Amino acid sequence: LSTSIPDSHAATRRQAVGLLAFLGLLFFLGVAMFAYQSLQGCSRKMSGDMAEGL
């Protein structure tokens, strides 16, 4: 019985760590998608300026 309490604490800690990792992954994906779209917009604008220059 005395060993069941640390196990439950470890399980809740593991769940919290998993949740934090999942949230961090979602946040990283959102930032990556935002950066990708903004980079696409910048490259499209630059290519348009180049085409106008040509």
Secondary structure, 3 states (H helix, E strand, C coil): CCCHHHHHHHHHHHHHHHHHHHHHHHHHHHHHHHHHHHHHHHHHHHHHHHHHHC
